[in-house]
Amino acid sequence: MSDFSVEIGPEGITREVIPRLAANMATRQRRALARYKELRDAHDLAGHRLLAYRCPRGCLLLDVFDTDDGTALYWPRHRRSDAANAGTDPKARATRTTDGDHQWIDRADTLAIMFMQTAWLNCDHVLDLHLPAAEIVARLEQVAGLPRRHADRKVIVQ
C-alpha cells in the first residue's frame, strides 16, 4: 500500500499544511484514475472490480475496484443539460468538464469511500442519484469472498 500521509504537527491543520493536503489528494486521484484506465484498456477490470453500480438502462454510474493503494471509486463521464447545470458553480464546470460546461470528466479516488457521506451518481440520463456511502460499504461486506464476476457484484439502482 502506498503512503499518502501528510505530517500534521501539534498545531493542527495550518495554512502551510493545506497545499500539501491538496497535492496529496490530486496525486491520489490521478493514480486511481490512471489505474482504472489501465485495467479497462487491458480488459482486466473485471478481475479487480468489487462492485458496479448501473442505472436501469445499463449505464455505469460507479465502479468500485481494488488497487495497490486500496479500494477506489470511479465515476464515469456524463453530460448535463443547461437545466441540470443551473445549480452548479460555473468555476467548477470550467475545471471539471471537458468542454467547459456540459461534458463532466470521469474521476476516481482511493480514499473517497472513507470520508464521503454520499456518492452522487450520474449518467447521461440519470442525474444526481444519491447513494449513501454506508450502503456501498455494506454491499462490499456482503460480497466479500464471492467470485469477482458474481452477479451480486452488479447493482442496479432505481
C-alpha positions in Angstrom: 0.0 0.0 0.0 1.3 3.4 -0.9 1.8 6.1 1.7 -0.3 9.2 1.1 0.2 10.6 4.6 0.9 14.2 5.4 2.5 15.2 8.6 0.3 17.4 10.7 2.1 19.0 13.7 0.6 19.6 17.1 -0.7 23.0 15.9 -3.2 21.1 13.6 -4.0 22.0 10.1 -2.4 25.3 9.2 -2.1 27.3 6.1 1.2 25.6 5.4 -0.4 22.1 5.6 -3.3 22.8 3.2 -1.3 22.9 0.0 0.4 19.6 0.9 -3.0 18.0 1.6 -4.4 19.3 -1.8 -1.3 18.0 -3.6 -1.7 14.6 -1.9 -5.3 14.4 -2.9 -4.6 15.3 -6.5 -1.9 12.7 -6.7 -4.1 10.0 -5.2 -6.9 10.8 -7.6 -4.6 10.9 -10.7 -3.2 7.5 -9.7 -6.6 5.9 -9.1 -7.9 7.2 -12.4 -4.8 6.1 -14.3 -5.1 2.6 -12.7 -8.7 2.3 -13.7 -8.0 3.2 -17.3 -5.0 0.8 -17.4 -7.2 -2.0 -16.1 -10.1 -1.1 -18.5 -7.8 -0.8 -21.5 -6.1 -4.1 -20.7 -9.6 -5.8 -20.4 -8.6 -6.7 -16.8 -11.1 -4.6 -14.9 -13.5 -7.5 -14.2 -10.6 -9.1 -12.2 -10.3 -6.0 -10.0 -14.0 -4.9 -9.8 -15.6 -5.2 -6.4 -18.9 -3.6 -7.3 -20.5 -2.0 -10.3 -23.5 0.3 -9.9 -25.6 0.8 -13.0 -28.8 2.6 -13.9 -31.8 0.6 -15.1 -30.7 1.2 -18.7 -27.3 -0.3 -18.1 -25.2 2.8 -17.9 -22.3 2.7 -15.5 -22.8 5.0 -12.5 -20.0 3.9 -10.2 -17.3 1.3 -10.3 -15.7 0.1 -7.0 -12.3 -1.6 -7.7 -9.2 -2.6 -5.8 -5.8 -1.0 -6.3 -2.4 -1.3 -4.6 -3.4 1.9 -2.8 -6.7 0.4 -1.5 -10.3 0.4 -2.6 -11.0 3.0 -5.2 -14.2 4.6 -6.7 -14.6 5.5 -10.3 -17.3 7.9 -11.6 -17.6 7.9 -15.4 -18.1 10.9 -17.7 -21.6 12.2 -18.1 -23.4 15.1 -19.8 -25.6 17.6 -18.2 -28.2 19.9 -19.9 -28.4 23.6 -19.3 -31.3 23.0 -16.9 -29.3 20.4 -14.9 -26.3 22.6 -14.8 -28.4 25.6 -13.5 -27.5 24.9 -9.8 -23.8 24.2 -10.4 -20.9 26.6 -9.9 -19.5 28.0 -13.2 -15.9 27.8 -11.9 -16.4 24.1 -11.1 -17.8 23.5 -14.5 -14.8 25.2 -16.1 -12.4 22.9 -14.4 -14.4 19.7 -14.2 -15.8 19.5 -17.7 -14.1 18.7 -21.0 -16.0 21.4 -22.8 -16.2 24.0 -20.0 -19.9 23.4 -19.5 -21.8 20.1 -20.3 -19.4 17.1 -20.5 -18.3 16.3 -17.0 -15.0 14.4 -16.7 -14.5 11.0 -15.3 -12.8 10.8 -11.9 -11.5 8.3 -9.3 -10.2 8.3 -5.8 -8.9 5.8 -3.3 -10.0 7.5 -0.1 -13.4 8.8 -1.1 -15.3 5.9 0.4 -13.7 6.5 3.8 -14.6 10.2 4.0 -17.7 10.8 1.9 -21.2 10.5 3.3 -22.9 10.3 -0.1 -21.9 9.3 -3.6 -23.7 11.3 -6.3 -24.2 9.1 -9.3 -24.8 10.4 -12.8 -25.1 9.1 -16.4 -26.3 10.9 -19.5 -30.0 10.4 -18.5 -29.9 9.9 -14.7 -28.7 12.9 -12.6 -27.7 13.4 -9.0 -28.8 10.0 -7.8 -28.0 9.9 -4.0 -26.2 6.8 -2.7 -25.1 6.8 0.9 -21.5 5.7 1.4 -22.7 3.4 4.2 -24.7 1.4 1.6 -21.6 0.9 -0.6 -19.6 -0.3 2.5 -22.4 -2.6 3.5 -22.6 -4.1 0.0 -18.8 -4.6 -0.1 -19.1 -6.6 3.2 -22.0 -8.7 1.6 -20.0 -9.6 -1.5 -16.6 -10.2 0.3 -15.4 -13.7 -0.7 -17.7 -14.1 -3.7 -16.0 -14.6 -7.1 -15.2 -11.3 -8.8 -17.6 -12.0 -11.7 -20.5 -12.9 -9.4 -23.9 -11.4 -10.3 -24.3 -9.9 -6.8 -21.4 -7.6 -7.5 -23.6 -5.8 -10.1 -26.1 -3.4 -8.5 -28.9 -1.8 -10.5 -30.1 1.4 -8.7 -33.5 2.9 -9.2 
